């Protein structure tokens, strides 16, 4: 089987994993927001549900660390692809900016820091 086709199958799994982690982060953030909204809607004190919010914040932090690990693995896999002689660009789920153009999200990371 063609090396590029085999690598594309693996790349598809990587892209799906990246999307799944992003979705988990989004859902966790929505849940944290929902806890606060529900507490306020019920007229409960700020101390009610504080442990829940703290645990969810821990989960969000773990997901952020997982995302970093997956992104780093992506870079390693890109290097490995070249080392095994695959020069074909593997297609992802999302469009990437053209060569030489920066990703607006990477600028956002710098602006926040």
C-alpha positions, 0 to 999 in steps of 0.5 A: 500500500502507498505510504502516503495513503497509510499516513493519511489514515493516521493523519485522519485519526490525529485530526479527529483527536484534535477536534474531539479535544477541542469539543471537550474543552468547549463542552466543559466551558459550557458546563462551567458557565451553566453551573454559574447560570443555574446557581444565579437563576436559583438565587443561591449563594456564591458558595453553593456549587463552589467545589463543583466549579473547582473540579470542573476547572481542574478538568478544563485544565487537564483538557488544555494540557491534553490539547497541548500534548496532542498538538506537540504530537502532531508536530512530531508526526509531521517530522516523522512523516518526512523522515520516512520519506513521505513528502505529500501534504496530508489533508486535514479536516480544516483548511489551514492558511496558505504557505507564508500566511500566519494563522490568526489564532496563533496571533490570538495566543500571543495577544493574550499572553 
